[in-house]
Amino acid sequence: MHKISAMIAEDDFRVADIHEKFLKKFKEIDVVGKALNGNETLKLLTEKTIDLLLLDVYMPDMLGSELLSIIRERFPKVSIIMITAATDKIFIEKALSYGVESYLIKPVNRERFDEVILQYLKKYSLLSSEQEVNQQYLDQLFGKNVIENIGKGGFPKGIDEITLGKVKKVLLNKNHGLSAEEVGKEMGASRITARRYLEYLSSNNEVKAEVVYGIVGRPERKYYPIS
């Protein structure tokens, strides 16, 4: 498998640098460019052969929804992973219709970032291989049936009903938003565990998630109970 050429389209250079460091963990990937706006993104895509694009939605000169349609028309083979604070369902539907590989919400959890990149690498490797196309190959390529990911009580695997109740209780006992780290400390669990449950609740619209910026400008995801 040849080296994958990746680029990052992100208007905050500090966030772009963080994502570049994340990608450098993967020896299969070379970051060949970074763009701070939509026009720079299109210019780099024209000048270089890009396999993978990490794309933000909110660019200073155009929205990612505009970019997606242009990119799909001009560069149909580019794989796109959205990394953004945008949670508008209309845009998410557009992202799906334009074949976006995955959708990550800022601030990005490193564990989840790595998981998404590994899924992409596996898919890329399969498409580049000479493996016979059969049902097993297609199941690997498109992912196994989601029913396999359902655990006891109808909850996804990795989600326990008792722990879920503890997370809800912690949030309801506070009058302000909490980060995953704060929830984890309150219930005696790790930040990663707390975040998994909080994101599950967010996906079911049982809690509200917002990105806030601290004193040093570092983005942090806070969770609020929906009354």
C-alpha positions as CSV (number, residue, x, y, z in Angstrom):
1,M,0.0,0.0,0.0
2,H,1.5,3.3,-1.0
3,K,1.6,6.3,1.4
4,I,-1.7,8.0,1.7
5,S,-1.6,11.8,1.0
6,A,-3.7,13.7,3.5
7,M,-4.6,17.3,3.9
8,I,-6.3,19.3,6.7
9,A,-8.8,22.1,6.0
10,E,-9.3,23.9,9.2
11,D,-9.5,27.7,9.9
12,D,-7.9,27.5,13.3
13,F,-4.2,26.8,12.8
14,R,-3.8,25.5,16.4
15,V,-6.5,22.9,15.8
16,A,-5.0,22.0,12.5
17,D,-1.6,21.4,14.1
18,I,-3.2,19.1,16.7
19,H,-4.9,17.0,14.0
20,E,-1.6,16.9,12.1
21,K,0.1,15.5,15.2
22,F,-2.6,12.9,15.6
23,L,-2.1,11.8,11.9
24,K,1.6,11.5,12.3
25,K,1.1,8.5,14.5
26,F,0.1,6.6,11.4
27,K,3.1,5.6,9.3
28,E,0.8,4.9,6.3
29,I,-0.2,8.6,6.1
30,D,1.7,11.7,5.0
31,V,0.2,15.2,5.7
32,V,1.0,17.1,2.5
33,G,-0.9,20.3,3.1
34,K,-3.1,22.5,5.4
35,A,-5.6,25.0,4.3
36,L,-7.2,27.8,6.4
37,N,-10.2,28.5,4.2
38,G,-12.2,27.1,1.3
39,N,-10.3,28.7,-1.5
40,E,-7.0,27.4,-0.2
41,T,-8.6,23.9,0.2
42,L,-9.6,23.8,-3.5
43,K,-6.2,25.2,-4.6
44,L,-4.4,22.4,-2.7
45,L,-6.7,19.8,-4.1
46,T,-5.9,21.0,-7.6
47,E,-2.2,21.2,-7.0
48,K,-1.7,17.9,-5.2
49,T,-3.1,14.4,-5.4
50,I,-5.0,14.0,-2.2
51,D,-6.4,10.7,-0.9
52,L,-7.8,11.9,2.4
53,L,-9.2,15.3,3.5
54,L,-10.0,16.3,7.1
55,L,-12.6,19.0,6.5
56,D,-14.1,21.6,8.9
57,V,-17.6,23.0,8.2
58,Y,-17.2,26.6,9.2
59,M,-14.7,28.3,6.9
60,P,-14.3,32.1,6.8
61,D,-15.1,32.3,3.0
62,M,-17.5,29.4,2.5
63,L,-19.4,26.7,4.3
64,G,-18.4,23.1,4.2
65,S,-21.7,22.3,2.5
66,E,-20.7,24.4,-0.5
67,L,-17.2,22.8,-0.4
68,L,-18.6,19.3,-0.4
69,S,-20.5,19.7,-3.6
70,I,-17.6,21.3,-5.4
71,I,-15.1,18.7,-4.1
72,R,-17.4,15.8,-5.1
73,E,-17.8,17.3,-8.6
74,R,-14.1,18.1,-9.2
75,F,-12.3,15.5,-7.0
76,P,-14.7,12.5,-6.7
77,K,-12.1,10.1,-5.4
78,V,-11.1,12.1,-2.3
79,S,-12.1,10.5,0.9
80,I,-13.5,13.0,3.4
81,I,-13.7,13.0,7.2
82,M,-15.6,15.9,8.7
83,I,-14.2,17.3,11.9
84,T,-16.4,20.1,13.1
85,A,-18.5,21.7,15.9
86,A,-21.5,21.7,13.5
87,T,-24.3,19.5,14.7
88,D,-27.0,20.6,12.3
89,K,-28.9,17.5,11.1
90,I,-29.5,19.1,7.7
91,F,-25.8,19.4,7.1
92,I,-25.2,15.9,8.5
93,E,-27.7,14.6,5.9
94,K,-25.8,16.4,3.2
95,A,-22.5,14.9,4.5
96,L,-24.0,11.4,4.2
97,S,-25.3,12.1,0.7
98,Y,-21.9,13.2,-0.4
99,G,-20.3,10.0,0.9
100,V,-18.4,11.4,3.9
101,E,-16.4,8.6,5.5
102,S,-17.0,9.7,9.1
103,Y,-18.1,12.7,11.2
104,L,-16.2,13.8,14.3
105,I,-17.4,16.6,16.6
106,K,-14.9,19.0,18.1
107,P,-13.1,18.9,20.4
108,V,-12.0,15.6,19.0
109,N,-11.4,12.7,21.4
110,R,-8.0,11.2,20.5
111,E,-9.2,7.6,21.0
112,R,-12.2,8.2,18.7
113,F,-10.0,10.0,16.1
114,D,-7.6,7.0,16.0
115,E,-10.5,4.6,15.7
116,V,-11.9,6.5,12.7
117,I,-8.5,6.7,11.0
118,L,-7.9,3.0,11.5
119,Q,-11.3,2.2,10.0
120,Y,-10.4,4.3,7.0
121,L,-7.0,2.6,6.6
122,K,-8.6,-0.8,6.7
123,K,-11.1,0.2,4.0
124,Y,-8.3,1.8,1.9
125,S,-6.2,-1.4,2.2
126,L,-9.1,-3.6,1.2
127,L,-9.8,-1.5,-1.9
128,S,-6.1,-1.5,-2.8
129,S,-5.8,-5.3,-2.4
130,E,-6.4,-8.1,-4.9
131,Q,-8.6,-9.9,-2.6
132,E,-11.5,-11.8,-4.2
133,V,-14.8,-9.9,-4.1
134,N,-17.2,-12.1,-2.1
135,Q,-19.7,-11.5,0.7
136,Q,-17.0,-11.7,3.4
137,Y,-14.9,-9.0,1.6
138,L,-18.0,-6.8,1.2
139,D,-18.9,-7.2,4.9
140,Q,-15.4,-6.0,5.8
141,L,-15.6,-3.1,3.4
142,F,-19.1,-1.8,4.3
143,G,-19.0,-2.9,8.0
144,K,-20.9,-5.7,9.7
145,N,-24.6,-5.5,10.5
146,V,-25.3,-3.0,13.2
147,I,-27.5,-5.6,15.0
148,E,-24.2,-7.2,16.1
149,N,-23.4,-4.1,18.0
150,I,-26.5,-4.3,20.2
151,G,-25.9,-5.6,23.7
152,K,-28.2,-6.6,26.6
153,G,-31.3,-4.5,27.2
154,G,-31.2,-3.0,23.7
155,F,-28.3,-0.8,24.5
156,P,-25.2,-0.6,22.3
157,K,-22.2,-2.7,23.4
158,G,-20.1,-0.8,25.9
159,I,-23.2,0.9,27.4
160,D,-24.4,-0.5,30.7
161,E,-27.8,0.5,32.1
162,I,-26.6,1.0,35.7
163,T,-23.6,3.2,34.7
164,L,-25.8,5.2,32.3
165,G,-28.1,5.9,35.2
166,K,-25.1,7.2,37.3
167,V,-24.1,9.5,34.5
168,K,-27.6,11.0,34.2
169,K,-27.7,11.5,38.0
170,V,-24.4,13.4,38.0
171,L,-25.6,15.8,35.3
172,L,-29.0,16.3,37.0
173,N,-27.4,17.2,40.3
174,K,-25.5,20.1,38.7
175,N,-26.8,23.5,37.6
176,H,-24.1,23.9,35.0
177,G,-22.5,22.0,32.2
178,L,-19.9,19.4,32.9
179,S,-17.0,18.0,30.9
180,A,-16.4,14.3,30.5
181,E,-13.5,14.5,32.9
182,E,-15.7,16.2,35.5
183,V,-18.4,13.6,35.1
184,G,-15.8,10.8,35.4
185,K,-14.5,12.2,38.7
186,E,-18.0,12.6,40.1
187,M,-18.9,8.9,39.4
188,G,-15.4,7.4,39.9
189,A,-14.8,6.5,36.3
190,S,-12.3,7.4,33.6
191,R,-12.8,10.4,31.3
192,I,-13.0,8.1,28.3
193,T,-15.7,6.0,29.9
194,A,-17.7,9.1,30.9
195,R,-17.4,10.5,27.4
196,R,-18.7,7.3,25.8
197,Y,-21.9,7.5,27.9
198,L,-22.3,11.2,27.5
199,E,-22.0,10.9,23.7
200,Y,-24.5,8.1,23.7
201,L,-27.0,10.4,25.7
202,S,-26.2,13.3,23.3
203,S,-27.0,11.1,20.3
204,N,-30.4,10.3,21.8
205,N,-31.0,14.0,22.6
206,E,-31.1,13.2,26.3
207,V,-28.3,15.8,27.0
208,K,-27.2,18.9,25.2
209,A,-23.5,19.2,24.2
210,E,-21.8,22.5,23.5
211,V,-18.2,23.4,22.7
212,V,-16.8,26.1,25.0
213,Y,-13.5,27.8,25.1
214,G,-11.4,28.1,28.3
215,I,-9.1,30.9,29.4
216,V,-6.3,29.8,27.1
217,G,-8.7,29.3,24.2
218,R,-8.6,25.5,24.4
219,P,-12.0,24.1,23.2
220,E,-13.8,21.8,25.6
221,R,-17.1,19.9,25.2
222,K,-19.6,20.5,28.0
223,Y,-22.8,18.5,28.6
224,Y,-26.1,19.8,30.0
225,P,-29.2,17.8,31.0
226,I,-32.2,18.6,28.8
227,S,-35.1,19.4,31.2
